[in-house]
Amino acid sequence: MWLFLAFLAVPLIEIALFIQVGGLIGLWPTLAIVALTAIAGTWLVKSQGRMALSQLQNSFQKLDDPTEPLAHGAMILISGALLLTPGFFTDAVGFLLLVPQVRVAVFRYLSARITVHNFQMGHPPTYHSDSGGTVIDGEFEEVRPDPSTPRRPSGWVEDSTRH
C-alpha cells in the first residue's frame, strides 16, 4: 500500500512543483535548473560512489562487517537515479542522500528495524554428515588415460624397475 501511495504521490508532487516554479521563473530557467541538477548530481554521485567503493574495499581487506559501506553505496545509487529523474522533489531527496550524515541517519534508522539472524564472512561452507564427519562440498572430473599411449612412470615416484 505504501509503495502504491509513493508511486501516486511523487508524480503529483513533481507536477505541482513544475507548475509553481515554471510560473514563478518561466519555462527555460526551469528546464535549465532541471538539466543543471542532473549534471551536478551525476558528478557528485560519481565522486561519492568512488569513496563508498573505497570504504567497501577497506572493510573487505580488514574483514570488517561490510553492511554499512554496502548500504551507503546503495543509497548513493538510489540518489543517482533520483537525480537523473527530472523533478525538484526527486532532486531534493537525491541531494539529501548524497550528504554522508543523512546516509548515516538513514542507515541507523533502518538497521534498528532489521534483524540479522546469521552473518559469516571469510570461511568456506562446511557440512556435517550424519556419521559425525565433516563433508566439504566440491566438484571433480574423472580423467581416464588414453589407451593408445604407452604407460610410463609419471616421474612423480621412483621407477620400481630401476634398482
Summary of the structure (lengths in Angstrom):
residues: 163
radius of gyration: 29.0
end to end distance: 84.7
largest distance: 102.0
contacts: 347
relative contact order: 0.09
helix: 61%
strand: 2%
